[in-house]
């Protein structure tokens, strides 16, 4: 029997899979990885069990990449995991990287700003760059070469898909497209993974230092929106005075699944006065404010449902015994609402949730709309938070800041009619918004106290600013490397016309429900756990 030169046995057929079959496998692998990653960035990260989705995506991508290496018989040398050509690759990579670095530095001299919040952001980039380059070179580039069968076309396709993973951040998409083309070209010339990863890390570090907080919008990718990463424990606080002028502290548990809106009132020393559930039908706790709404002597308590899908923008007003005085719904939007009390009225902001406007509404205690403002031109996403300062000389001033989501900077805007900002400033350079409270420094002087938004590692760095953004006080409410910012209120404990600060632990998994009351010199006056 005649036999061809390659033989026709079953082992040969298994070993040498057809080119068409390999192209199909490569195409399906690229499609599967894209669905997993885009699915998490644009959907999975907004689910309550986002960490489980992320783990599934990571495992799925790892299995796809490892399975591809096994199926296509990729050798370590072909993957660039080698040292024999490292010197040759560096001689090619470093001059190109140096030129790109000079361009970044030139742009930084013209329009950049040096800003580095945490050294860990730089240290993590070397291993992260190595992981990204392995995905770019040894998965995207190699598999597109199998599909397109033309190296130049595969290079472009890999760089484009790599860039699209950084949507919807146009500057980041543009720079990763250029970087992807550059790194794929360098890798094709001399395949060494460590050299291109070093180039990636160096250029990314420069961009991070000079442009992360400006041009590149803090490297945010995927759809912006309310996430559950900062949900968990901690405690929200508000404070006021009873009919006799005695101070009390109102608390709510941190926002989390199944967490009831259990309002508790305490004396400043931590003695429980009363408690009640504000919304029996809704989980994720709530948001609260305390102030004088004119129902009786002393202050009332205002509560809205916490941020979760399906929670209405419903506002309830209670007296200090927990009896409901009024109730009204401000809009048809979900994810609860933010509330504040000022000017003997209730200030409401919707959400936060994707698509919610930067809107502030002022209501009477009975739910009649007094006036509203829409700040659509602001940089904040997914609604805002606000309060109204009463000012005999300047009229009412609207203070606006961002909701606690990853892309909202810690910036404060002050508005006055007409709604044009007459003052704005950055407080910390962090994201996840802020906690803001008015604070009296004297009988005729009201400033703004702030704490960072809720993200693990954000210290409880309490600052006080005047209305021009000048920093007056700055101290740590408590030292804890794992702190999640904090929640803030103010109260005058001794009647001297000068407020003390009430600090609740920031909302994060595993945090205590500790409430601390301090003076503006940073001295701890009282400390207790609310739940």
Secondary structure, 3 states (H helix, E strand, C coil): CCCCCCCCCHHHHHHCCCHHHHHHHHHHHHHHHHHHHHHHHHCHHHCCCHHHHHHHHHHHHHHHHHHHHHHCCCCCCCCCCCCCCHHHHHHHHHHHHHHHHHHHHHHHHHHCCCCCCCCHHHHHHHHHHHHHHHHHHHHHHHHHHHHHCCHHHHHHHHHHHHHHCCCCCHHHHHHHHHHHHHHHHHHHHCCCHHHHHHHHHHHHHHHHHHHCCCCCHHHCCCCCCCCCCCCCCCEEEEEEECCCCCEEEEEEECCCCCCCCEEEEECCCCCEEEEEECCCCCCCCEEEEEECCCCCCCCEEEEEECCCCCCCEEEEEECCCCCEEEEEEEECCCCCEEEEEECCEEEEEECCCCCCCCEEEEECCCCCEEEEEECCCCCCCCCEEEEEECCCCCCCEEEEEECCCCCCCCEEEEEECCEEEEEEEECCCCCCCEEEEEEEEECCEEEEEEEECCCCCECCEEEEECCCCCEEEEEECCCCCCCECEEEEEECCCCCCCCEEEEEECCCCCCCCEEEEECCCCCEEEEEECC
